[in-house]
Amino acid sequence: MKTLSLPRMSRGNISDIGFAGLVAALAAVAAIAGADATFAPALTVFTDYLEGTGGAIITVLSLAGGIIGMASGRFSLGQIAVPVGVGIGVGTGVPIVTAAVTAVI
């Protein structure tokens, strides 16, 4: 039976790693999650779009694609399930994701 052996670290390697850790700790800047509002206007516009007429347009286009697929003669359950999933995702997904991200941050 063969045993695994880990390489030994010399004192020089250990001190180099310790020095790098010390420099990183001293140079670190405190990050406050959620304090930055750089992308807040873009997030507001995007969520308003998806929850409003933009989401309805996406759902209707998805439904139209499913109907066209069914009319072409190649019926599958995905042509019904995908538009339903898109409608549910656009209608309820955005508030759920927004609430989850807000809760995590």
C-alpha positions as CSV (number, residue, x, y, z in Angstrom):
1,M,0.0,0.0,0.0
2,K,1.4,3.3,-1.0
3,T,1.1,6.3,1.3
4,L,0.8,9.9,0.2
5,S,3.5,12.3,1.4
6,L,3.0,16.0,1.4
7,P,6.0,18.2,0.6
8,R,7.7,19.7,3.6
9,M,7.7,23.5,3.9
10,S,10.8,25.2,5.0
11,R,10.9,28.1,7.4
12,G,11.5,30.5,4.5
13,N,8.3,29.4,2.7
14,I,6.2,29.7,5.9
15,S,7.5,33.1,6.7
16,D,6.9,34.2,3.0
17,I,3.3,33.1,3.3
18,G,2.9,34.7,6.7
19,F,4.3,38.0,5.4
20,A,2.0,37.9,2.4
21,G,-1.0,37.3,4.7
22,L,0.1,40.2,6.9
23,V,0.4,42.6,4.0
24,A,-3.0,41.5,2.6
25,A,-4.6,42.0,6.1
26,L,-3.1,45.5,6.5
27,A,-4.0,46.6,3.0
28,A,-7.6,45.3,3.1
29,V,-10.2,48.0,2.9
30,A,-13.5,47.5,4.7
31,A,-16.3,46.5,2.4
32,I,-19.8,47.2,3.4
33,A,-22.3,45.1,1.5
34,G,-25.3,47.0,0.1
35,A,-23.8,50.4,0.8
36,D,-22.9,51.0,-2.9
37,A,-25.8,52.2,-5.0
38,T,-24.0,52.5,-8.3
39,F,-26.3,50.2,-10.2
40,A,-29.5,51.0,-8.3
41,P,-31.0,53.1,-11.2
42,A,-30.3,50.4,-13.8
43,L,-31.8,47.7,-11.5
44,T,-34.9,49.8,-11.0
45,V,-35.4,50.4,-14.7
46,F,-34.8,46.7,-15.5
47,T,-37.1,45.4,-12.9
48,D,-39.8,47.9,-13.9
49,Y,-39.5,46.8,-17.5
50,L,-39.8,43.1,-16.7
51,E,-42.7,43.5,-14.3
52,G,-44.5,45.8,-16.7
53,T,-45.1,45.8,-20.4
54,G,-41.7,44.3,-21.2
55,G,-42.6,41.1,-19.3
56,A,-45.9,40.9,-21.1
57,I,-44.2,41.3,-24.5
58,I,-41.6,38.6,-23.6
59,T,-44.4,36.2,-22.6
60,V,-46.5,36.9,-25.7
61,L,-43.5,36.3,-28.0
62,S,-42.7,33.1,-26.2
63,L,-46.4,32.0,-26.6
64,A,-46.3,33.0,-30.3
65,G,-43.2,30.9,-30.8
66,G,-44.9,27.9,-29.2
67,I,-48.0,28.3,-31.3
68,I,-45.9,28.6,-34.5
69,G,-44.0,25.4,-33.4
70,M,-47.3,23.6,-33.0
71,A,-48.6,24.8,-36.3
72,S,-45.5,23.5,-38.1
73,G,-46.6,20.0,-37.1
74,R,-43.9,19.1,-34.6
75,F,-45.9,19.1,-31.4
76,S,-44.1,18.7,-28.1
77,L,-44.9,19.4,-24.5
78,G,-42.1,22.0,-24.4
79,Q,-44.0,24.2,-26.8
80,I,-46.6,24.6,-24.0
81,A,-44.4,24.4,-21.0
82,V,-41.8,27.0,-22.1
83,P,-44.3,29.9,-22.6
84,V,-46.0,29.0,-19.3
85,G,-42.6,28.9,-17.5
86,V,-41.6,32.2,-19.1
87,G,-44.8,33.9,-18.0
88,I,-44.4,32.6,-14.4
89,G,-40.7,33.5,-14.4
90,V,-41.3,37.0,-15.6
91,G,-44.4,37.6,-13.5
92,T,-43.1,36.3,-10.2
93,G,-39.4,35.6,-10.6
94,V,-38.2,39.2,-10.5
95,P,-39.8,40.0,-7.1
96,I,-38.5,36.7,-5.7
97,V,-35.0,37.3,-6.9
98,T,-35.0,40.9,-5.7
99,A,-36.3,39.9,-2.2
100,A,-33.7,37.1,-2.0
101,V,-30.8,39.4,-3.0
102,T,-32.0,42.1,-0.6
103,A,-32.2,39.4,2.2
104,V,-28.7,38.2,1.5
105,I,-27.1,41.6,1.3
